């Protein structure tokens, strides 16, 4: 499940930041992600909380900004939201497209105590 791997990546970054800061606990993680598939923020939060159990991030709040990256078909110029990383134009069927954003995961800030 993709949401679980994103949650583990967020947790790893949060724990690393807490270690560097010499902190005992992670309170809040503010992050954003952009993908070419529909992801569910509630599922990511669920997995984050599950993976954080027994760590310095147990009980931390996760604040997510989620963006679905659109694509623009190179053949017919239609803009659409791809699914499952597949750039298949719903209008002409072409798989050649430009992504209209950068996919990725970014941690904007981490509050520690």
C-alpha positions as MATLAB code, in Angstrom:
seq = 'XXXXXXXXXXXXXXXXXXXXXXXXXXXXXXXXXXXXXXXXXXXXXXXXXXXXXXXXXXXXXXXXXXXXXXXXXXXXXXXXXXXXXXXXXXXXXXXXXXXXXXXXXXXXXXXXX';
ca = [
       0.000    0.000    0.000;
       1.448    3.345   -1.082;
      -0.021    5.249    1.864;
       1.909    3.032    4.287;
       5.240    3.684    2.575;
       4.576    7.449    2.554;
       3.753    7.298    6.259;
       6.985    5.418    6.992;
       8.973    8.021    5.041;
       7.361   10.867    7.008;
       8.025    9.082   10.281;
      11.677    8.490    9.407;
      12.173   12.178    8.603;
      10.421   13.232   11.808;
      12.483   10.898   13.983;
      15.689   12.019   12.285;
      14.819   15.665   12.920;
      14.057   14.915   16.570;
      17.414   13.150   16.950;
      19.299   16.067   15.363;
      17.476   18.516   17.646;
      18.177   16.391   20.731;
      14.443   16.229   21.420;
      12.589   13.547   23.285;
       9.286   13.724   21.422;
       7.784   14.677   18.048;
       4.593   16.716   18.508;
       3.530   17.731   14.985;
       4.621   16.943   11.447;
       3.485   19.277    8.668;
       3.971   17.806    5.215;
       2.746   17.935    1.651;
       2.741   15.437   -1.124;
       1.963   15.533   -4.796;
       1.206   12.384   -6.758;
      -0.230   11.226  -10.076;
      -2.711    9.019   -8.254;
      -5.423    9.558   -5.706;
      -4.066    9.129   -2.207;
      -6.112    9.242    0.956;
      -4.802   11.560    3.688;
      -6.784    9.679    6.348;
      -5.070    6.436    5.344;
      -1.645    8.079    5.484;
      -2.443    9.473    8.948;
      -3.655    6.050   10.103;
      -0.438    4.382    8.936;
       1.699    7.162   10.411;
       0.105    6.684   13.824;
       0.460    2.906   13.585;
       4.144    3.042   12.576;
       4.851    5.698   15.237;
       3.721    3.484   18.126;
       6.607    2.853   20.473;
       8.716    5.672   18.980;
       9.334    9.285   19.956;
       6.589   10.215   17.472;
       3.859    8.190   19.157;
       0.750   10.386   19.374;
       2.186   13.075   17.078;
      -0.224   15.067   14.941;
       0.204   14.803   11.174;
      -0.963   17.744    9.049;
      -1.029   16.955    5.326;
      -1.510   19.035    2.204;
      -2.362   16.658   -0.645;
      -2.180   17.520   -4.342;
      -3.148   15.386   -7.324;
      -0.848   16.274  -10.219;
      -2.534   16.748  -13.575;
      -1.122   15.744  -16.938;
      -1.373   17.374  -20.360;
      -1.628   15.051  -23.353;
       1.088   15.696  -25.928;
      -1.175   14.485  -28.747;
      -4.413   16.395  -28.124;
      -3.523   18.873  -25.305;
      -6.256   17.640  -22.977;
      -5.579   18.158  -19.270;
      -6.560   15.272  -17.021;
      -5.829   13.650  -13.667;
      -3.875   10.425  -14.204;
      -4.484    7.419  -11.991;
      -1.992    4.883  -10.650;
       0.933    6.681  -12.332;
      -0.564    5.871  -15.751;
      -0.709    8.779  -18.199;
      -3.487    7.494  -20.445;
      -5.409   10.335  -22.062;
      -9.163    9.821  -21.624;
      -9.810   11.708  -24.872;
      -7.412   10.188  -27.423;
      -5.792    7.244  -25.605;
      -2.219    8.520  -25.927;
       0.215    7.651  -23.149;
       2.533   10.554  -23.970;
       1.952   13.412  -21.529;
       3.695   16.149  -19.609;
       3.130   16.235  -15.858;
       1.961   19.654  -14.681;
       3.756   19.474  -11.362;
       6.545   17.708   -9.552;
       5.621   14.520   -7.711;
       7.126   14.058   -4.297;
       6.883   14.236   -0.558;
       8.105   17.222    1.423;
       8.212   17.815    5.145;
       7.597   21.505    5.736;
       8.088   21.554    9.497;
       8.361   19.336   12.530;
       7.542   20.435   16.064;
       9.465   18.651   18.779;
       9.607   18.927   22.536;
];
